[in-house]
Amino acid sequence: MGVGDQDVAERSRSGDVTVDTTAPGCPVVRGNFSFGGERGALDGFAIYDEINRAGPIVRVEEGVGYYLLTDRAEVAAAMTDTDVFSNDYNANLRVGGIGAAYPMKPLNVDPPEHLAWRRMLAPAFSPSAIRLWEPTIRARANALIDGFVDRGSCDAVGEFAALLPTTIFLDFLGLPGEHLPQFMQWENAILHPGPDGTHAGLTREQAQAAVRDYFADVIARRRATPPDATAHDLLADAMTWDLGDDDLLSFCLLMFAAGLDTVTAELGYGMLHLATHPADRAALVADPSIVDEVVEELMRVYPIAVPPRVVLQDTEVAGCPVERGDYVLMGLPGTGRHEGYHDDATAVDFGRRRMPNTTFGLGPHRCVGAHLARQELKVAYGEWHRRIPEYRVASGAPPVEAATLTLGLTSLPLEWDVP
């Protein structure tokens, strides 16, 4: 365990979340798992680890209630069976449940429509295309580091991990860089509102509406402007696809939701680990060529996402019956940290024998932006440790995470000695 890990585990086991393994059907999790607000920086992983030990599927009695899969094999089976476990949340409107008012494509569509989207997106997100972005990502990372390296301290989330993927998002879609502060405001209002449910005076619903209005205006202006043959951003490509404005807007909303916070969360936990595990940090500093192994192992130990599915027909998972209209969440934190698949699964080992990484999901809906996310993480770790090889968590300023199902730090104060 790293600094503070034992305290985190003890708080979680004695806190608001309980696991009842004697419940009929499958174990039941009760309590405030994703109630909002903040908690200790690794509390979420301690909770997931406890749930993982309960069994391959649990029933979570929170909100509308849902099932959570924890076993890699069960997650893989569900994520590849789109006939039963659908990404189309609006399908639940047809079976008496709640759905998504604004579906995001291609996330919220199933095959065969999903396959058509993947084919359109494949050229822009291929490994060869993403490699061309490496100089831009490196320049953006160093520009951010320039802003605090001589200060000897920073909030590694607010000043680095959150800003880097957002600046790349703007570049990737061909949007003006000066819109960064506005995007950060919207992102925080949607993903990290304060105790009163707002950020900078915006509610989550107001920020979501503002994002929709922004992209609707961008699409209208792009439609009205003759295509620029020299433009190579994703929106320029999207203007050539055979899509209506509603589908383009749906796609832009997905890019906003998926492109900003995932890398932020992964990078935040990775930086926290390296700040509190000097031997692992020293290994990367001494041999920067292991950065690929660093990225993969940190993603395995600190997976953040729990993508949901809607059940379209009655079925059974690991002996537990689930019904049409139920929600089933894919517990990717379980697949990465499960002792049944990895020795000493919650420990970081950069020399570990690799299994296919499940952090980006499995099956037809595996994250199309995985190559871009990996490139951003690789550059971020590499450039930070080239310029700031020694650092620590700031004294008296413990990092915290948002108390939600999708894990992510809200702050990570770091400090280092300035020559």
C-alpha positions, 0 to 999 in steps of 0.5 A: 500500500502507498501513503494513506492507503490503509487509512482509506481502506479502513474508512471505506469498510466502516463508512456508508457503504455495506455489502450484504453477501447473504441477500438472496439472488446476489449480494446487495450493496447499500449506502451512499456510493455515488452521492456526490461531494468528495471523499478521500483520494482512494476511497472509491477503489477501496469500496470497489475492492470490497465489492469485488470480493463479494462476487461477480455481480452485485445489486446496488440499492442506490437511486433507481437501483442497478446491477454491477458486474465485477468479474472480467469474464462476465464483463466481457460477455455482457459488453459483447452481447449487444442483443441483451445488453444495449448501449441504447439508453432510449431503448429503456423508454420503450420497456418502461424505464428511464432513458437519455434525453440527448443520446450521444452517438455512436456511444448510445447506438448498437450494431449495425448503426454503431459499426457505420459510425466506427468506420467513419471515425476509424481514420481519424483515431487510427494509431498512425493518425494519432501519432501525428498529434504527438508533437502538438500534445508534447508542446501543449504539455510543456506549455502547461508545465512552464506555468508552474515549474519554477513555482515549486508547487501546483494542483496537478489536477486543476493545472495539468491533468484537467487542462491538457486533454481539454486543450488537445480536444480543442485542437483535435476538433479545430476549435479556438484555444481561447475557448478553453476557460469556457470549456473548463467551466462547463466541464466542472459544472457538469462533472464536478459541481459544488455542494450546492449543485453548481459551479461558477453559478451554473447548474449541470443542466444549464451547462449541458444546455450551453454545450449543446447551444455552442456546438449547434452554432459551430455546426451551423457556421461550418455548414455555411462556410465553404470547406477548407481543403487545408483543414485536417481537424475532426469537425472538418472531416465530420462535415464530409460525412453523410450525417444530418445536423442532429447526428453531428450535434449528438457526436459533438456532445459525446466528444465533449463528454468522453474527451475531457475527463477520462484522461484527466482522471487516469492522469490524476491517479497516476500522478498520485501513485508516482508522488507516493511511491518513490521507487516507481517514480525513480524507475520512470525517471531513470528509464523513460523508455518504460513509459508505455509499461507505466501507462498500461500498469497505472491504467490497470490498477486505477481504472475509472469507468463503469459504463452502463447497459440496458437489459433488453430481455430477461437473462441470468448473469453468474446465477443472478436473474436480471430483468428486461429494463434493468440497468447493468454497469460494467465494473471496470475497476473490478476487471483491472484490480481482481485477484483472480486475474492478476497476482497482487492485483492492487500493487503496481508492477511495471514489469508485470506480464500483460493481459489485454487492458480492459480500462477502455472497455471490451467488445464493439463499444471499446473506446474509439479514442483509446489511442489518443488517450494513451498518447496523451498519457504517455506524453504527460508522464514523459514530459512531467518527469523529464522536467520535474523528476522529484515531487511529493504530495503537499503537506497539509493538503490531502488530495480528494476525489469526487464521490461518484461511480466514475472515479476521479480526483478533484485536486492533487496538490504537489510540491517540489524543490526549486533549484 
